[in-house]
Amino acid sequence: MFDRRPAALLVVSGTAGESFARLNALEGIARSLLVGVIPLLALEVLGSKELVTRAYLFASILTLTITLNFAALERLLQRRWVVTLGAGCMLAALLILLFGDNMVIALGVGLQQASASLFSVCLSLYIMDYIGKKDLIYVESRRMLYAGMVWMIGPTAGLWLWEEVSGWAPFLLTAAGSAGMLFYFWYLRLGHGQGIQPARSHSVNVFRIIPRYFGQRALRIAYWVTLTRSIFWVTLFIYGPIYVVEAKLPTWVAGVLLSLTSALLLISPLIRRLAGRVGTRLTIICGLLLVGSSILMLNIIGDAKPIGLLFWVSAALGGVTLDVLGNIPFMRMVKPRERTEMTMIFSTWREGSQLLTPLLVSMVLIFAPFETYYVLLALLLFGAAIMASFLPRRL
């Protein structure tokens, strides 16, 4: 089930990849403004890191449920309307986060995450439909470059608006960004061609897809690499701002931390060139080792200290490397006839990480201080590096 290439893709930007990069950047505006605000808002409302972790856990269960039913949504609504539904989830989330209280904000967080998930799945499918395998690294690096420009400003701007202007200011701009993304999406006319009908009228049985996906070693490795990468980013965006507060630094420093780590996406073209020289597989392995060793240093430091921010940044450098290249193993090795079904499973790395991160933190807090979680995360990343060594040499 493939989409007809719309003429507008070529009219707007010259290439489909350029249009996808712009679309991704517009969606990034809607998320980046609140990425530092939401955990601090949750900490303010709920009062403790443990309750914040619990709220994110509940939110992730909701998001995972929605994502696992993506195929049913696409068959019921068509892909273009799933993107529209995602934008609607974002607007609903903003209202709940603004006016909700206590654990009700978990619903807002869940809808905000679901919005990002639906968009991510749809965008991945569009990229695989319109972009050839040889061009995937170029398109992904361009997409990360555009995203880096947005995320370099968004987190700092969001926290500054929240602290200095008004509590509703970043939410209003987020709504505008989400609306802009939706307008541009419809302008490109992405979606199913009128003459193409779905291959089957019934929804895909997700329990049949899961064994088929994980029965393929290359896809298993691709999932684990992407999952561990995302667990790191979830850790950074939830607990990074809290780390800044616990280190007794001004709140605006949290925005600078998130903006600085996101700005590393601007070196995406350099990472693409490095992968072209030494190979995608080796670059992925090095990225995983850099993230793992940096996170381990946070455990060695112990309680939150200003110097720890250096290791958050160095870990983010490895994370950006994985952002640029982490999806390539899946995109190049998935069978074309299984793209929709396999992408639905692969894309659960986002929800899986959002679920596993607070779940692992909750388990650690039962028996040990929070810093022990850094050791556990580092071990997961080192394990992913070992698994990545079994990927084909030519990706």
C-alpha positions in Angstrom: 0.0 0.0 0.0 1.9 3.0 -1.3 1.1 6.6 -1.8 1.2 8.4 -5.1 3.9 11.0 -5.3 2.2 14.4 -5.0 3.3 17.1 -7.4 3.4 19.7 -4.6 6.4 17.9 -3.1 8.5 19.0 -6.0 6.9 22.4 -6.4 7.5 23.4 -2.8 11.1 22.4 -2.2 12.6 20.8 -5.3 12.9 17.4 -3.5 10.7 15.3 -1.3 13.4 15.0 1.3 13.6 18.8 1.7 9.8 18.9 2.2 10.0 16.2 4.9 12.7 18.1 6.7 10.7 21.3 6.8 7.6 19.3 7.9 9.6 17.7 10.7 11.0 21.1 11.8 7.5 22.6 12.1 6.4 19.7 14.2 9.6 20.2 16.3 8.5 23.7 17.1 5.4 22.4 18.7 7.4 19.9 20.9 10.6 21.8 21.6 8.9 24.8 23.3 7.4 22.5 26.0 10.2 19.9 26.4 11.7 21.7 29.4 8.5 23.2 30.7 6.5 20.0 31.2 8.8 18.1 33.6 9.3 21.3 35.8 5.5 21.9 35.6 4.9 18.4 36.8 7.5 18.8 39.6 5.8 22.0 40.6 2.3 20.4 40.6 3.2 17.0 42.0 6.0 18.0 44.4 8.5 15.1 44.0 10.6 13.3 41.4 8.9 10.0 42.3 5.4 11.3 41.5 6.7 12.9 38.3 8.1 9.5 37.3 4.7 7.9 38.1 2.9 10.5 35.9 5.2 9.8 33.0 4.7 6.1 33.5 0.9 6.4 33.2 1.3 8.7 30.2 3.5 6.2 28.4 1.0 3.4 28.8 -1.6 5.5 27.1 0.8 6.5 24.3 1.9 2.9 23.7 -1.7 1.7 23.4 -2.4 4.3 20.8 0.7 3.5 18.8 0.1 -0.2 18.8 -3.3 0.5 17.1 -1.7 2.7 14.4 -2.5 0.3 11.6 -6.2 0.2 12.6 -6.3 4.0 12.7 -4.7 4.3 9.3 -7.1 1.8 7.7 -10.0 3.6 9.4 -9.0 7.2 8.7 -6.2 7.1 6.0 -2.8 8.3 6.8 -3.4 12.0 6.2 -6.2 12.0 8.8 -4.0 10.2 11.3 -1.5 13.1 11.1 -4.5 15.5 11.6 -5.6 13.4 14.6 -2.1 13.8 16.0 -2.3 17.5 15.8 -5.7 17.3 17.6 -4.1 15.3 20.4 -1.5 18.0 20.8 -4.1 20.7 21.2 -6.1 18.6 23.7 -2.9 18.0 25.7 -2.2 21.8 25.9 -5.5 22.4 27.5 -5.1 19.6 30.0 -1.6 20.7 30.9 -2.7 24.3 31.4 -5.8 23.7 33.5 -5.3 20.1 34.9 -4.3 19.4 38.4 -2.6 16.5 40.3 -2.3 13.3 38.3 -4.7 14.6 35.6 -1.6 16.1 34.0 -0.5 12.5 33.2 -3.3 12.5 30.6 -2.0 15.7 29.1 1.6 14.3 28.9 0.2 11.1 27.3 -1.7 12.9 24.6 1.3 15.1 23.9 3.5 12.0 23.5 0.8 10.3 21.4 0.8 13.3 19.0 4.6 13.0 18.5 4.3 9.3 18.0 1.6 9.4 15.4 3.5 12.0 13.5 6.7 10.0 13.7 5.1 6.8 12.4 3.5 8.6 9.5 6.6 10.6 8.6 8.7 7.4 8.6 6.3 5.7 6.2 6.3 8.7 3.9 10.1 8.8 3.8 10.3 5.1 2.9 7.7 5.6 0.2 9.3 8.5 -1.5 13.0 8.2 -0.7 15.4 5.6 -2.3 17.6 3.5 0.0 20.8 5.2 -1.2 19.4 8.6 -0.3 18.2 7.7 3.2 21.4 8.9 5.1 21.3 12.2 3.2 17.6 12.8 4.0 17.9 11.8 7.6 20.9 14.1 8.1 19.1 17.0 6.5 16.0 16.3 8.6 18.2 16.3 11.8 19.9 19.5 10.6 16.6 21.3 10.3 15.4 19.8 13.6 18.6 21.0 15.3 17.9 24.6 14.2 14.4 24.4 15.8 15.5 22.6 19.0 18.5 24.9 19.5 16.0 27.7 20.3 12.8 26.0 21.4 13.7 24.7 24.9 15.3 27.9 26.1 12.6 30.0 24.6 9.9 27.9 26.2 11.3 28.1 29.7 12.1 31.8 29.3 8.5 32.5 28.3 7.1 30.3 31.1 9.3 32.0 33.7 9.4 35.6 32.5 6.3 36.3 30.4 3.4 34.1 31.3 2.6 30.5 32.2 0.4 30.2 29.1 2.8 31.9 26.6 4.8 28.7 25.5 1.5 26.8 25.2 0.1 29.4 22.9 3.1 29.3 20.7 3.0 25.5 20.7 -0.5 25.5 19.5 0.6 27.9 16.7 3.4 25.6 15.7 1.2 22.5 15.6 -1.3 24.4 13.4 1.5 25.5 11.1 2.7 21.9 10.7 -0.8 20.8 9.9 -1.3 23.5 7.3 2.0 22.7 5.6 1.2 19.0 5.6 -2.1 19.6 3.8 -0.4 21.9 1.4 1.9 19.1 0.4 -1.1 16.9 -0.1 0.6 13.9 1.4 -1.7 10.9 1.6 -3.2 7.9 -0.2 -3.9 8.4 -3.9 -7.6 8.3 -4.8 -7.2 5.4 -7.1 -5.3 3.2 -4.7 -7.3 1.1 -2.3 -6.0 -0.6 0.9 -4.8 -4.1 0.3 -7.0 -5.4 3.1 -10.1 -4.0 4.7 -9.5 -5.4 8.2 -6.9 -4.2 10.7 -3.6 -5.9 11.1 -3.3 -8.3 14.1 -0.5 -6.8 16.1 0.2 -10.0 17.9 1.0 -11.7 14.6 3.3 -8.9 13.5 5.4 -8.8 16.7 6.8 -12.4 16.3 7.4 -11.8 12.6 9.3 -8.6 13.4 11.5 -10.0 16.2 12.1 -13.2 14.3 14.4 -11.2 12.0 17.8 -10.6 13.7 18.6 -7.4 11.8 15.3 -5.8 12.8 15.8 -6.9 16.4 19.1 -5.2 16.5 17.8 -2.1 14.8 15.0 -1.9 17.4 17.3 -2.3 20.4 19.7 0.3 19.1 17.0 2.8 18.6 15.2 1.9 21.9 18.3 2.5 24.0 19.1 5.7 22.2 15.6 7.0 22.9 15.7 5.9 26.6 18.7 8.2 26.9 16.9 11.1 25.3 13.8 10.6 27.5 16.1 10.5 30.6 17.7 13.8 29.4 14.5 15.6 28.7 12.7 14.5 31.9 15.5 14.4 34.5 18.0 16.8 32.8 15.9 19.9 33.9 15.4 18.4 37.3 19.2 17.8 37.5 19.8 21.5 36.9 17.4 22.4 39.7 19.0 19.9 42.1 22.4 21.3 41.2 21.0 24.7 42.5 21.4 26.4 39.2 18.9 28.9 37.7 15.9 27.5 35.9 17.0 29.1 32.6 20.1 26.9 32.7 17.8 23.9 32.1 16.6 25.5 28.9 20.2 26.2 27.8 21.1 22.6 28.5 18.3 21.2 26.3 18.9 23.8 23.6 22.7 23.1 23.6 22.3 19.3 23.4 19.7 19.8 20.6 21.9 22.2 18.7 24.3 19.3 18.3 22.0 18.1 15.6 23.5 20.9 13.4 26.6 18.6 13.0 24.4 16.0 11.2 26.2 16.6 7.8 29.5 15.8 9.5 28.2 12.7 11.0 26.9 11.6 7.6 30.3 12.2 6.1 32.0 10.2 8.9 29.6 7.3 8.3 30.5 7.5 4.6 34.2 7.1 5.5 34.2 4.6 8.3 30.8 2.9 7.8 27.4 3.3 9.4 27.8 0.3 11.7 31.0 1.5 13.3 29.7 5.0 13.7 26.6 3.7 15.5 28.7 1.6 17.8 30.9 4.6 18.7 27.8 6.7 19.4 26.4 4.1 21.8 29.8 3.8 23.6 30.0 7.6 24.0 26.5 7.9 25.4 27.1 4.9 27.8 30.4 6.1 29.2 29.2 9.7 29.7 26.1 8.5 31.6 28.3 6.3 33.7 30.3 9.4 34.7 27.1 10.9 36.1 27.0 8.0 38.5 30.6 8.5 39.5 29.9 12.2 40.2 27.0 11.3 42.5 24.7 14.1 43.6 23.8 16.7 41.0 26.7 19.1 40.4 27.3 21.8 37.8 30.2 19.7 36.3 27.7 17.0 35.5 26.2 19.1 32.7 29.4 18.5 30.7 28.7 14.8 30.7 25.0 15.4 29.7 26.4 17.3 26.7 29.0 14.6 25.8 26.3 12.0 26.0 24.1 14.1 23.8 26.8 14.1 21.2 26.6 10.3 21.0 22.9 10.5 21.0 22.8 12.9 18.0 25.0 10.4 16.1 22.4 7.8 16.8 19.6 10.2 15.8 21.2 10.6 12.4 22.0 7.0 11.8 19.9 4.9 14.2 16.9 4.5 11.8 19.1 3.5 8.8 19.4 -0.2 9.7 15.6 -0.6 9.8 14.9 1.5 6.7 17.4 -0.4 4.6 16.6 -3.9 5.8 12.8 -3.9 6.1 11.0 -5.7 3.3 9.0 -3.2 1.1 5.8 -5.2 1.3 6.0 -5.1 5.1 6.7 -1.5 5.6 3.5 -0.4 7.1 3.2 -3.3 9.5 6.9 -3.4 10.5 7.1 0.4 10.9 4.2 0.2 13.3 6.2 -2.2 15.5 9.6 -0.4 15.0 8.1 3.0 15.8 7.1 1.7 19.3 10.7 2.5 20.3 9.4 6.0 21.2 6.6 4.7 23.4 8.8 1.8 24.7 11.4 4.2 25.9 8.8 6.6 27.4 7.4 3.6 29.3 10.7 1.9 30.2 12.4 5.0 31.4 10.0 5.9 34.3 9.5 2.1 34.9 13.2 1.5 35.4 13.6 4.6 37.5 10.7 3.5 39.7 12.3 0.1 40.2 15.7 1.6 41.0 14.2 4.0 43.6 12.7 1.1 45.5 16.1 -0.3 46.3 18.7 2.4 45.6 19.3 6.1 45.1 18.5 7.6 41.7 22.1 7.7 40.6 22.1 3.9 40.4 19.8 4.3 37.4 22.8 5.8 35.5 24.7 2.5 35.8 21.7 0.6 34.6 21.2 2.9 31.5 25.0 2.6 30.7 24.8 -1.2 30.8 21.8 -1.1 28.3 23.8 1.2 26.0 26.9 -1.0 26.1 24.8 -4.0 25.4 23.3 -2.2 22.4 26.8 -1.5 21.1 27.7 -5.2 21.3 24.5 -6.1 19.4 25.2 -3.5 16.8 28.5 -5.2 16.0 26.4 -8.0 14.4 24.8 -5.7 11.9 25.9 -6.2 8.2 29.1 -4.3 7.4 27.4 -2.5 4.6 24.3 -0.6 5.7 
